[in-house]
Amino acid sequence: MKTILLWFLLLVFCVVALWIGRYEMGWRQIGCVFLSWFQEGICEQNRNAQIILSLRLPRIVLEIFVGMGLAASGASFQSVFKNPLATPDILGVSSGASFGAILGLVLGLGKMGMIAISLGFGFLALGVVALIAKGSQEYGTIMLVLGGIIVSALFQSFLSLIKYIADPQDVLPAITYWLLGSLQVSGFDEIYLGIIGIAMGCVIIYLFRWKLNILALDDDEARSLGIRLRFYRTLFICSSTLVVVFVVSMCGLIGWVGLLIPHMARLLRGSDNAEVIPLSLAFGAIFMVFLDTLSRSISTDEIPVSILSALFGAPLFIYILKNNKGIRL
């Protein structure tokens, strides 16, 4: 019931997000745009249709998928690594994908080129982490985390090098703004590939979500239940990596969502991932729609969404810590 209410709340947020913006638009004008799909010429709306169908609606769809993807991958990593502070960038994938996207931006490869090269470097980062952890089965998850720290630092140094040699008048501001995170798009053509990738990762996590309860146990206890630890760890890590890479390639770095949202879900449903994952998907979508609506409407210039995610995420996480007397899986 709570999950259904959250999805209804998401629908309300999306309708409000269509209405709010720098360009004022009434409910009748918005209704005309959607009614014109079924009956042409019902009202004059060329400019309104362009704003809603090319700017606001694609952006809202992207917000929903980004929020769901980051929340689901965060919940997945927290169980796989048995760490309530695990986030989607724990394996250095975000840094690798960011480096790839910035390289594509500097080389002028366009949106699809940025996504492709970001995908390549994101999975390259994961592969390097896997090589570091290879052969250390007893401390497998610990070695993965340590490898992630090393790889993240390596790609952050590459990012700093690109920023150092970039043109300070033109390229450097674009890099800095992109790294702060933005969901600004100009049509569905820019996001459909990323949405497909995020949806694939989310579907896999959702379908096998109950396995996360077993992965959160000690390894010996999990093996005694007959689960194939290596297979399911790899499945969840690759699915979450797929989500993170596509989010980073399209929107830049967006923090706090993957850390905060799963704990909000656990406040309502405890530690059962069969319930936590669906709630995280809904909470993540609502959180991102709310944040991005604020980012594009509370000032004349758009505020990077990562700034707002930190401003809202930190106090909420403090509340969860105080309410729970700590954090749990």
Kinemage of the C-alpha trace (Angstrom):
@kinemage 1
@onewidth
@group {chain A} dominant
@subgroup {mainchain}
@vectorlist {calphas} color= white
{ca met a 1} P 0.000 0.000 0.000
{ca lys a 2} L 2.820 2.399 0.886
{ca thr a 3} L 4.519 1.696 -2.428
{ca ile a 4} L 1.300 2.445 -4.356
{ca leu a 5} L 0.909 5.735 -2.473
{ca leu a 6} L 4.487 6.674 -3.320
{ca trp a 7} L 3.935 6.044 -7.039
{ca phe a 8} L 0.791 8.186 -6.879
{ca leu a 9} L 2.820 10.904 -5.145
{ca leu a 10} L 5.392 10.639 -7.946
{ca leu a 11} L 2.624 11.238 -10.499
{ca val a 12} L 1.561 14.371 -8.612
{ca phe a 13} L 5.162 15.618 -8.537
{ca cys a 14} L 5.495 15.017 -12.295
{ca val a 15} L 2.336 16.994 -13.068
{ca val a 16} L 3.556 19.883 -10.911
{ca ala a 17} L 6.980 19.701 -12.592
{ca leu a 18} L 5.308 20.080 -16.003
{ca trp a 19} L 3.601 23.235 -14.767
{ca ile a 20} L 6.536 24.886 -12.961
{ca gly a 21} L 9.253 26.644 -14.929
{ca arg a 22} L 10.686 29.965 -16.029
{ca tyr a 23} L 8.133 30.162 -18.824
{ca glu a 24} L 4.698 30.512 -17.241
{ca met a 25} L 2.074 28.111 -18.513
{ca gly a 26} L -1.477 27.451 -17.313
{ca trp a 27} L -3.155 24.107 -16.756
{ca arg a 28} L -5.394 24.666 -19.790
{ca gln a 29} L -2.368 25.176 -22.035
{ca ile a 30} L -0.737 22.002 -20.719
{ca gly a 31} L -3.965 20.069 -21.233
{ca cys a 32} L -4.190 21.318 -24.818
{ca val a 33} L -0.728 19.988 -25.588
{ca phe a 34} L -1.606 16.451 -24.484
{ca leu a 35} L -5.132 16.512 -25.943
{ca ser a 36} L -3.632 17.423 -29.313
{ca trp a 37} L -2.139 13.922 -29.445
{ca phe a 38} L -5.694 12.601 -29.844
{ca gln a 39} L -7.322 15.491 -31.723
{ca glu a 40} L -5.237 17.745 -33.921
{ca gly a 41} L -5.927 21.452 -34.010
{ca ile a 42} L -7.788 21.486 -30.698
{ca cys a 43} L -5.880 24.651 -29.708
{ca glu a 44} L -2.955 26.839 -30.752
{ca gln a 45} L 0.089 25.625 -28.854
{ca asn a 46} L 3.214 25.552 -31.053
{ca arg a 47} L 5.455 27.197 -28.468
{ca asn a 48} L 3.789 25.432 -25.527
{ca ala a 49} L 4.096 22.062 -27.238
{ca gln a 50} L 7.789 22.605 -27.908
{ca ile a 51} L 8.476 23.560 -24.279
{ca ile a 52} L 6.545 20.626 -22.827
{ca leu a 53} L 7.338 17.867 -25.316
{ca ser a 54} L 10.945 18.793 -26.115
{ca leu a 55} L 12.147 20.200 -22.788
{ca arg a 56} L 10.055 19.486 -19.711
{ca leu a 57} L 8.615 16.033 -20.431
{ca pro a 58} L 11.931 14.404 -21.528
{ca arg a 59} L 13.612 15.960 -18.526
{ca ile a 60} L 10.991 14.579 -16.134
{ca val a 61} L 11.323 11.113 -17.661
{ca leu a 62} L 15.103 11.314 -17.242
{ca glu a 63} L 14.685 12.454 -13.610
{ca ile a 64} L 12.519 9.416 -12.864
{ca phe a 65} L 14.957 6.906 -14.342
{ca val a 66} L 18.045 8.554 -12.825
{ca gly a 67} L 16.447 8.584 -9.372
{ca met a 68} L 15.312 4.969 -9.635
{ca gly a 69} L 18.661 3.812 -10.985
{ca leu a 70} L 20.845 5.487 -8.364
{ca ala a 71} L 18.562 4.368 -5.516
{ca ala a 72} L 18.422 0.748 -6.704
{ca ser a 73} L 22.179 0.542 -7.300
{ca gly a 74} L 22.853 2.071 -3.879
{ca ala a 75} L 20.602 -0.469 -2.140
{ca ser a 76} L 22.238 -3.263 -4.137
{ca phe a 77} L 25.793 -2.243 -3.232
{ca gln a 78} L 24.935 -1.799 0.451
{ca ser a 79} L 23.815 -5.428 0.626
{ca val a 80} L 26.504 -6.888 -1.636
{ca phe a 81} L 29.306 -5.203 0.332
{ca lys a 82} L 27.528 -5.536 3.718
{ca asn a 83} L 28.222 -1.847 4.258
{ca pro a 84} L 25.455 0.698 5.037
{ca leu a 85} L 27.721 3.486 3.738
{ca ala a 86} L 28.246 1.904 0.321
{ca thr a 87} L 27.313 4.142 -2.611
{ca pro a 88} L 27.099 3.597 -6.394
{ca asp a 89} L 30.614 5.024 -6.835
{ca ile a 90} L 32.254 2.657 -4.337
{ca leu a 91} L 34.094 0.733 -7.088
{ca gly a 92} L 35.451 3.779 -8.875
{ca val a 93} L 33.033 3.329 -11.766
{ca ser a 94} L 31.719 6.898 -11.442
{ca ser a 95} L 35.227 8.295 -11.741
{ca gly a 96} L 36.011 6.116 -14.754
{ca ala a 97} L 32.734 7.015 -16.471
{ca ser a 98} L 33.274 10.714 -15.662
{ca phe a 99} L 36.729 10.621 -17.206
{ca gly a 100} L 35.328 8.986 -20.334
{ca ala a 101} L 32.488 11.502 -20.629
{ca ile a 102} L 34.824 14.476 -20.109
{ca leu a 103} L 37.194 13.036 -22.727
{ca gly a 104} L 34.258 12.798 -25.124
{ca leu a 105} L 33.269 16.377 -24.275
{ca val a 106} L 36.784 17.685 -24.936
{ca leu a 107} L 37.034 15.740 -28.204
{ca gly a 108} L 33.603 17.003 -29.306
{ca leu a 109} L 32.143 13.520 -29.839
{ca gly a 110} L 28.523 14.556 -29.203
{ca lys a 111} L 25.994 13.012 -26.823
{ca met a 112} L 26.113 9.472 -28.195
{ca gly a 113} L 29.899 9.563 -28.381
{ca met a 114} L 30.084 10.689 -24.757
{ca ile a 115} L 27.797 7.843 -23.686
{ca ala a 116} L 29.828 5.271 -25.636
{ca ile a 117} L 33.235 6.334 -24.351
{ca ser a 118} L 31.865 6.773 -20.818
{ca leu a 119} L 30.459 3.244 -20.937
{ca gly a 120} L 33.831 1.922 -22.047
{ca phe a 121} L 35.843 3.650 -19.323
{ca gly a 122} L 33.248 2.800 -16.656
{ca phe a 123} L 33.531 -0.915 -17.330
{ca leu a 124} L 37.299 -0.551 -17.739
{ca ala a 125} L 37.397 0.804 -14.172
{ca leu a 126} L 35.319 -2.167 -12.999
{ca gly a 127} L 37.637 -4.568 -14.821
{ca val a 128} L 40.732 -3.077 -13.171
{ca val a 129} L 39.058 -3.369 -9.751
{ca ala a 130} L 38.205 -7.016 -10.497
{ca leu a 131} L 41.842 -7.712 -11.439
{ca ile a 132} L 43.038 -6.156 -8.179
{ca ala a 133} L 40.643 -8.334 -6.164
{ca lys a 134} L 41.296 -11.509 -8.187
{ca gly a 135} L 42.611 -14.408 -6.144
{ca ser a 136} L 41.618 -12.961 -2.761
{ca gln a 137} L 38.440 -14.947 -2.147
{ca glu a 138} L 38.675 -14.755 1.648
{ca tyr a 139} L 38.712 -10.969 1.545
{ca gly a 140} L 36.938 -10.579 -1.790
{ca thr a 141} L 34.551 -7.731 -0.985
{ca ile a 142} L 37.181 -5.856 1.023
{ca met a 143} L 39.649 -6.087 -1.853
{ca leu a 144} L 36.966 -4.860 -4.253
{ca val a 145} L 36.379 -1.795 -2.093
{ca leu a 146} L 40.105 -1.118 -1.737
{ca gly a 147} L 40.550 -1.579 -5.463
{ca gly a 148} L 37.689 0.861 -6.031
{ca ile a 149} L 39.428 3.485 -3.904
{ca ile a 150} L 42.649 3.055 -5.903
{ca val a 151} L 40.936 3.168 -9.300
{ca ser a 152} L 38.803 6.155 -8.261
{ca ala a 153} L 41.906 8.094 -7.217
{ca leu a 154} L 43.631 7.166 -10.493
{ca phe a 155} L 40.796 8.410 -12.691
{ca gln a 156} L 40.353 11.514 -10.529
{ca ser a 157} L 43.979 12.364 -11.271
{ca phe a 158} L 43.287 11.905 -14.998
{ca leu a 159} L 40.292 14.228 -14.643
{ca ser a 160} L 42.430 16.824 -12.899
{ca leu a 161} L 45.013 16.571 -15.686
{ca ile a 162} L 42.376 17.229 -18.352
{ca lys a 163} L 41.039 20.208 -16.373
{ca tyr a 164} L 44.605 21.528 -16.017
{ca ile a 165} L 45.344 21.461 -19.744
{ca ala a 166} L 41.838 22.474 -20.912
{ca asp a 167} L 41.141 25.898 -22.377
{ca pro a 168} L 40.208 28.061 -19.324
{ca gln a 169} L 37.966 30.340 -21.393
{ca asp a 170} L 35.763 27.756 -23.063
{ca val a 171} L 36.345 24.086 -22.244
{ca leu a 172} L 37.128 24.287 -18.514
{ca pro a 173} L 33.831 25.988 -17.522
{ca ala a 174} L 31.911 23.364 -19.524
{ca ile a 175} L 33.773 20.544 -17.737
{ca thr a 176} L 33.224 22.079 -14.308
{ca tyr a 177} L 29.519 22.642 -14.913
{ca trp a 178} L 29.030 19.119 -16.272
{ca leu a 179} L 30.749 17.545 -13.262
{ca leu a 180} L 28.332 19.387 -10.944
{ca gly a 181} L 25.452 17.463 -12.469
{ca ser a 182} L 22.625 18.566 -14.727
{ca leu a 183} L 19.561 16.879 -16.225
{ca gln a 184} L 19.092 19.470 -18.948
{ca val a 185} L 18.017 17.843 -22.218
{ca ser a 186} L 16.418 18.989 -25.451
{ca gly a 187} L 14.361 16.013 -26.581
{ca phe a 188} L 13.875 12.278 -26.189
{ca asp a 189} L 16.548 11.592 -28.805
{ca glu a 190} L 19.224 12.512 -26.241
{ca ile a 191} L 18.002 10.182 -23.501
{ca tyr a 192} L 16.414 7.074 -25.004
{ca leu a 193} L 19.656 5.058 -25.079
{ca gly a 194} L 20.515 5.977 -21.493
{ca ile a 195} L 16.998 5.181 -20.302
{ca ile a 196} L 17.202 1.725 -21.866
{ca gly a 197} L 20.524 1.056 -20.092
{ca ile a 198} L 19.253 2.291 -16.723
{ca ala a 199} L 16.019 0.312 -17.086
{ca met a 200} L 17.943 -2.898 -17.856
{ca gly a 201} L 20.021 -2.551 -14.692
{ca cys a 202} L 16.984 -1.707 -12.545
{ca val a 203} L 14.957 -4.642 -13.892
{ca ile a 204} L 17.734 -7.136 -13.070
{ca ile a 205} L 18.116 -5.738 -9.540
{ca tyr a 206} L 14.339 -5.809 -9.031
{ca leu a 207} L 13.859 -9.365 -10.315
{ca phe a 208} L 16.603 -10.825 -8.089
{ca arg a 209} L 16.123 -8.452 -5.147
{ca trp a 210} L 15.384 -11.207 -2.640
{ca lys a 211} L 18.862 -12.665 -3.276
{ca leu a 212} L 20.303 -9.492 -1.714
{ca asn a 213} L 19.033 -10.662 1.679
{ca ile a 214} L 21.295 -13.711 1.416
{ca leu a 215} L 24.262 -11.745 0.062
{ca ala a 216} L 24.055 -9.486 3.126
{ca leu a 217} L 24.809 -12.525 5.333
{ca asp a 218} L 28.285 -13.840 6.137
{ca asp a 219} L 29.806 -15.726 3.209
{ca asp a 220} L 29.833 -19.108 4.985
{ca glu a 221} L 26.214 -18.694 6.014
{ca ala a 222} L 25.226 -17.693 2.481
{ca arg a 223} L 27.011 -20.707 0.981
{ca ser a 224} L 25.216 -23.016 3.438
{ca leu a 225} L 21.938 -21.800 1.903
{ca gly a 226} L 23.100 -22.970 -1.504
{ca ile a 227} L 23.495 -19.591 -3.211
{ca arg a 228} L 26.165 -19.060 -5.868
{ca leu a 229} L 27.909 -16.106 -4.252
{ca arg a 230} L 30.277 -15.202 -7.074
{ca phe a 231} L 27.556 -15.343 -9.733
{ca tyr a 232} L 25.060 -13.151 -7.889
{ca arg a 233} L 27.690 -10.682 -6.700
{ca thr a 234} L 28.861 -10.309 -10.284
{ca leu a 235} L 25.270 -9.958 -11.494
{ca phe a 236} L 24.410 -7.178 -9.038
{ca ile a 237} L 27.741 -5.383 -9.466
{ca cys a 238} L 27.469 -5.396 -13.277
{ca ser a 239} L 23.803 -4.317 -13.184
{ca ser a 240} L 24.568 -1.460 -10.815
{ca thr a 241} L 27.602 -0.489 -12.871
{ca leu a 242} L 25.441 -0.340 -15.997
{ca val a 243} L 23.074 2.055 -14.227
{ca val a 244} L 25.841 4.252 -12.839
{ca val a 245} L 27.682 4.534 -16.150
{ca phe a 246} L 24.597 5.654 -18.067
{ca val a 247} L 23.598 8.119 -15.331
{ca val a 248} L 27.079 9.666 -15.210
{ca ser a 249} L 27.411 9.827 -19.003
{ca met a 250} L 24.140 11.749 -19.342
{ca cys a 251} L 23.930 13.808 -16.157
{ca gly a 252} L 27.358 14.069 -14.543
{ca leu a 253} L 28.033 13.256 -10.906
{ca ile a 254} L 24.962 13.220 -8.632
{ca gly a 255} L 25.664 12.323 -5.033
{ca trp a 256} L 23.646 11.294 -1.973
{ca val a 257} L 20.783 9.582 -3.815
{ca gly a 258} L 22.340 6.111 -3.733
{ca leu a 259} L 23.358 6.504 -0.084
{ca leu a 260} L 20.274 8.196 1.351
{ca ile a 261} L 17.278 6.672 -0.430
{ca pro a 262} L 17.796 2.984 0.584
{ca his a 263} L 17.955 4.048 4.244
{ca met a 264} L 14.721 6.016 3.831
{ca ala a 265} L 13.132 2.838 2.476
{ca arg a 266} L 14.444 0.814 5.426
{ca leu a 267} L 12.814 3.242 7.833
{ca leu a 268} L 9.457 2.091 6.437
{ca arg a 269} L 10.071 -1.577 5.678
{ca gly a 270} L 13.046 -2.764 7.699
{ca ser a 271} L 15.881 -4.703 6.078
{ca asp a 272} L 13.961 -6.999 3.707
{ca asn a 273} L 15.294 -6.135 0.251
{ca ala a 274} L 12.194 -7.614 -1.371
{ca glu a 275} L 10.423 -4.541 0.070
{ca val a 276} L 13.357 -2.120 0.186
{ca ile a 277} L 14.108 -2.213 -3.562
{ca pro a 278} L 10.567 -1.267 -4.751
{ca leu a 279} L 10.381 1.493 -2.134
{ca ser a 280} L 13.844 2.737 -3.121
{ca leu a 281} L 12.783 2.940 -6.764
{ca ala a 282} L 9.771 5.085 -5.860
{ca phe a 283} L 11.617 7.262 -3.313
{ca gly a 284} L 14.526 7.789 -5.714
{ca ala a 285} L 12.259 8.940 -8.537
{ca ile a 286} L 10.348 11.334 -6.255
{ca phe a 287} L 13.556 12.739 -4.792
{ca met a 288} L 15.091 13.448 -8.201
{ca val a 289} L 11.911 15.021 -9.645
{ca phe a 290} L 11.685 17.252 -6.568
{ca leu a 291} L 15.352 18.286 -6.690
{ca asp a 292} L 15.490 18.975 -10.402
{ca thr a 293} L 12.249 20.964 -10.335
{ca leu a 294} L 13.846 23.172 -7.688
{ca ser a 295} L 17.129 23.410 -9.599
{ca arg a 296} L 15.462 24.891 -12.691
{ca ser a 297} L 12.846 27.072 -11.002
{ca ile a 298} L 14.103 28.732 -7.805
{ca ser a 299} L 16.522 31.099 -9.573
{ca thr a 300} L 17.072 32.674 -12.968
{ca asp a 301} L 20.119 30.433 -13.522
{ca glu a 302} L 19.831 26.678 -13.167
{ca ile a 303} L 21.429 25.360 -9.977
{ca pro a 304} L 23.471 22.146 -10.447
{ca val a 305} L 21.437 19.284 -9.054
{ca ser a 306} L 24.370 17.796 -7.104
{ca ile a 307} L 24.472 20.941 -4.952
{ca leu a 308} L 20.798 20.543 -4.034
{ca ser a 309} L 21.168 16.795 -3.453
{ca ala a 310} L 23.852 17.529 -0.853
{ca leu a 311} L 21.854 20.376 0.742
{ca phe a 312} L 18.800 18.157 1.195
{ca gly a 313} L 20.555 14.798 1.519
{ca ala a 314} L 22.860 15.643 4.427
{ca pro a 315} L 20.113 16.863 6.830
{ca leu a 316} L 17.887 13.920 5.909
{ca phe a 317} L 20.719 11.478 6.567
{ca ile a 318} L 21.367 13.122 9.938
{ca tyr a 319} L 17.686 12.618 10.759
{ca ile a 320} L 17.905 8.930 9.823
{ca leu a 321} L 21.004 8.504 11.998
{ca lys a 322} L 19.319 10.143 14.992
{ca asn a 323} L 16.030 8.320 14.472
{ca asn a 324} L 17.640 4.877 14.101
{ca lys a 325} L 20.395 5.465 16.682
{ca gly a 326} L 22.758 4.550 13.883
{ca ile a 327} L 22.389 2.899 10.482
{ca arg a 328} L 21.623 -0.660 9.572
{ca leu a 329} L 21.291 -3.100 6.693
